[in-house]
Structures are given as C-alpha cells and as structure tokens.
Amino acid sequence: MRNSSRPRDSFLYGGLLVLTAIAYLWGLSKNGYANDYYAAAVQAGSTSWKAWFFGSLDSSSFITVDKTPASLWLMGLSGRIFGFGVWSMLIPQALMGVASVGFVYVAVRRWFSANAALLAGATFALTPVAVLMFRFNNPDALLVLLLVVAAWAVTRAIDSEKNAWRWMALAGLLVGFGFLTKMLQAFLILPAFGLAYLIAGKPALGKRLLHSLTALVALILGAGWWIAVVELMPTSARPYIGGSPTNSILELTLGYNGLGRLTGEESSAVGGGAGGSGKGGPAGLLRLFGGEFGSQIAWLLPAALLAVVVLVVAAGKAARTDKTRAFAVLWGGWLVVTGLVFSFMEGTIHSYYTIALAPAVGALIGAAAMVLWRRRSGWPARVTLAGGALLTAGWSFSLLQATPTFQPWLRWMVLVTGIITAGLVVVQPKLKMSSTSVRRTGLLAATLLALTGLAGPAAYSVETIRTAHTGAGPAAGPAGVGGEMGGGGTGGRAATQPQGTGQGAPGAEHGAPGTSAGQGGSGGGSEGISEVPSELIALLQQGAKGYTWAAAAVTSDAAGPVQIAAEVPVMAIGGFIGTDPTPSLSQFKELVAQGKVHYFISGNRGGRGGTSSEITTWVSQNFQTQTVGNTTVYDLTTS
C-alpha cells in the first residue's frame, strides 16, 4: 500500500519540518517562563540531580509538582547544559513539536501516499492548540511526542511478522514513559493500539495476544521503575509528593490525577471540591465543539469523524490485515476514546488538553482525503468530498464568528471557498477538457480543499505565535477566545483576562486562590517574575548562604516567581495552593529552630486552612516583620 519515495516527496517533507520549526521557534522568548509552576521545577532540576529526578519545585527538594516528572527531565537537562533560561527551557518543547509532526508524517506515509502524509503533518502542525503547547512548558508536548512515536511503532508491528513483538514492546515502553509524563492520560490510546494490532497483525492470533502481553509488560516496566523507586524510598529521603494528601505517588495517580478527573470527586486532592462546574464547561458530547474548546481543536473535528467512516467503508470486506481498516481503528480509536473521555470528564479539564487529539485529527484527514481523491471519478467519493468541504467551511465560519473583530473577512472567504470547492469537486472529473486542463483544475480543487480546511486554524495559529502566552490556563488564538474556567473545586475561579493574550488564571489547573503580594498578581506567568521587587531579590540572595531554603511562602504560586527571580530555593508551603499537609506546624517549627529557613514571605492569603494557615498565624505572632519593596517579609532568625 506504500508508494515508493521520490525526491520531490523528501523535499516537501523536509520543507514541512523546516516550516514547522520556524513556526514553533519564532519569537519563543515572548512566552517568558510560560507556566512558572513548571519553570520553578525546571530551574531546580537544572541545579540539583535529586530535584531533577523527583520533579521537585525547589533545589532543596521539599515538595514535587503534582505530576510525574519526565517532561521536566528534558527541560532540566537542557538547563543544566546550556544554563537555565527561557530558551533552554522552551526550545526542547518546540523541537518535540517538530519531531511529533515528523512522526505523524512517517506513520501516515507508511500506508498511504506522500501527499496524504504531507496533509496529515500540515493539519497537525497548524492546529492552534498544538502551536500553543509546543511553545509552552507544560507536560503535554512530550506526552504527544511519545504517543505519536508509539502509534508509528504499532504500524511497524502490524507490517511485520518476525519482529512484531519488538515493535509492540517499543510501543508499550513509550506509553509507559508517557505515564511518567502525564500519568493516566497516556493510557487513553491503549484500546486503539491493542485493537488495531489484534485485528490486523500478521502473526497468528495466539502470537498476537502474546505480543500484546509483551507490550503490556514493557509498559509496566517503562512506567513502574520510577514509581517503585519513589514508593520504596523512605519518605525522609525524598521530597513530599505534591497533590497527594498521603505523600504517595500511587494515591496521586489513582486519586486526583486518576478517577478524580473522571468523576469530579477531587476532594482528597489539592484544592478538592465538588466536581462538574467551573472545570471546562458542562460535560457532554458537544463539549469539544464549543466554549473554550472549539477554537483550539474542533476546526476539523467533524471532518475527522467523517474520515473514520470513510476509511472503514473504503476497507469494506477486505482481508483482516487490510491497512486502511487498521488505520481507521488505530487513529480513529485514538480520536474517539480520548475525545469521549475529555467530553464526559466531570473533574478538572482545560482546553489545552485537546492537543492529545491533534495527531489523530491530522492523520485521519490526510488518509481519508487521499482515499476519496483517488476515487473521485465515482459519485460517492465526489459527493463525500463536496459534503466534507461544505461541512468544514460552515463549521469554520461558525468558529470564526466567535471572534467577529478578528479578520472579519476570513470567515466569509472560507465559506465562499468551501462552496466553490464543493461545486468544483463534483463537476471537475466530468468536464470535457484536455489532459493538461484536467490536471490543472484538479490541482486547483485540491488547493481549494486544503484552503477551506486550514485557513481558519492557520490564522489562529499565526495569532498564537504573535501573542505572548503565560500562566496556568493558556488558550490559542486571538484575544477574547475561550474564557477558560478555573478548576480544582470550590476555590476555582474564572480567568479574568482574555485567553487570547495568554494570561491564564493563576492556578487554573488546581483552582488556586488569589495572587500573593510576592508574586505581584501575575497569573502564574513571567510577569510575576518581573514584578518580584529587586529589593526582595537582593535580600534573599544575600541571606541564602547557610540555609537550606532562603525563604518559605505559602503556595507554589507565591514561591515560584520569587525562586526563579532570585535563583535561590524557596519552600512552597502546602504545595500548589497551600492545601497539601506539609510541613506540619511542628515540622516547620523544627526547621526554623535548626536554622534551615531564613525568611517567610507573606502574601494576601494563608492557604486554604490546615497547616499552611497555622504556620502563617504562628509566624505572624512570633517574628518581626519588615516591608521589602511591596512585600511583607518575616526574618525567622529574629523573634
């Protein structure tokens, strides 16, 4: 089914990668430290191997981020080699995006034409949420790369007989490392991967089952080695597991980052609370098509669902090992299972999660478009192509209407182009023309089809590149898009600034309360770092020597910007939003008595009850205060 490669194909493939690299790297520094929750952990990992291994928020390894740390490992290594900074942190993310586009291309190219692969790669690369997240420091970039490479490995396994088990083992290992990147989200593709191989693999059924078991073992090894180290290590020898009430990575996996995301019962986790509201809009089949989600991923989502049907019908009654059917199961299963989970999640969800759908959308669009194009001499294919063009044009028009002041001409151009394209696709194969004219009109129709589908997302992607994006809840596209809700329970709040400007709600991932004085009201991004008073930076740098932590502050939202600006370890009391039960008041008193913490930075909040509030009260009652810049600071060495 795979065509031989031509020099032209290699040239276009190289061009796709070069243009993707330019897009993802262009003006990257405008995003600053992006999400400074992860930036603080990257900084810590660039100076301490212990912090790097565990994903600690500070180089003295008091508490970890509330995710497994694989994405931090790559950025931390880059920071260690090149020095911590915006470019050393974000360039690896951008390069992962280029690699992801490349592997989507080769995965599609293996079973379809180079043109199909090129369209698949371009569609993926121009998806607004992909452009956003491959220029950001959240874990999603590495997760997508690992899953795309795993999908390619499954296609190799389906093609192979003798070495199928090796390819399946590689796929399992990659998904295992996906777990070490963003925990259980990595497993959403497993039904599609397993079913595709069991249906279309060349070996006998018994061997296919054995190979699938081999992949499962590889997955467990890829994910389990780090989990085993953390669980077996004495708690006194490692940092506290952020987001876990019991200091357990297993509890975090199965609770807040597991079933809690599905059911909304996140009360046992950081910030907990009742699920269902303020976490991405109402759950249901239409969630991904509207609200803050539509403009991020849904431009070609209806067409991608149509593509699944097209590929299944095209396979018809072909042999069990038919590649078109296997492709539909692999990528269609990825899209449908992941999309349904995102649609019906009652817990915390954000629009940028939908980058996980982008590879499948691109692959399905590329493959189905080429299948229909080759069959356009028949009425069914022509009508389907025309219907897809009209569907996509109408849907793009609807999405573009959500931002009526953004390039108002664009939605009309897309709509008119779609109508013209539909008509041309229907009549072109039947026109009586010379062979040269037939080729030219065919090229025109193909160009208009691509323009109809990609003009809207491309415009949003360009605007995403032009605009700075920082904070915990970023969204792609022009100003006014989205309006993403804060998550994490009763403390969550809506973003107060337009998502298109990239100013996410502080703590939107976890539902953090308001900003601290030390942070300066940043929204979790680089502005918070720039607004840390220079007097406070000087004080902490001068007072860091001889102390394990130069300072402590309640929540990572308060501690992170100060730590990044001053380049000294700052303890995040209570973790992300101050509700992790660490340290206890007695533990903090002991640390102060031992001379391990120099300053306490006060904010306009003391956490949300529990130990962080107790510590704040104890400090305010027993130590002298001073104002440094615009920040209240307590010297814990004087009482």
Secondary structure, 3 states (H helix, E strand, C coil): CCCCCCHHHHHHHHHHHHHHHHHHHCCHHHHCCCCHHHHHHHHHHCCCHHHHHHCECCCCCCEECCCCCHHHHHHHHHHHHHCCCHHHHHHHHHHHHHHHHHHHHHHHHHHCCHHHHHHHHHHHHCCHHHHHHCCCCCCHHHHHHHHHHHHHHHHHHHHCCCCHHHHHHHHHHHHHHHHHHHHHHHHHHHHHHHHHHHHHCCCCHHHHHHHHHHHHHHHHHHHHHHHHHHHHCCHHHCCECCCCCCCCHHHHHHHHHHHHHHHCCCCCCCCCCCCCCCCCCCCCCCHHHCHHHHHHHHHHHHHHHHHHHHHHHHHCCCCCCCHHHHHHHHHHHHHHHHHHHHHHCCCCCCHHHHHHHHHHHHHHHHHHHHHHHHCCCCHHHHHHHHHHHHHHHHHHHHHHHCCCCCCHHHHHHHHHHHHHHHHHHHHHHHCCCCHHHHHHHHHHHHHHHHHHHHHHHHHHHHHHHHCCCECCCCCCCCCCCCCCCCCCCCCCCCCCCCHHHCECCCCCCCCCCCCCCCCCCCCCCHHHHHCCCHHHHHHHHHCCCCCCEEEEEECHHHHHHHHHHHCCCEEEECCCCCCCCCCCHHHHHHHHHCCCEEEEEECCCCCCCHHHHHHHHHHHHHCCEEEECCEEEEECCCC
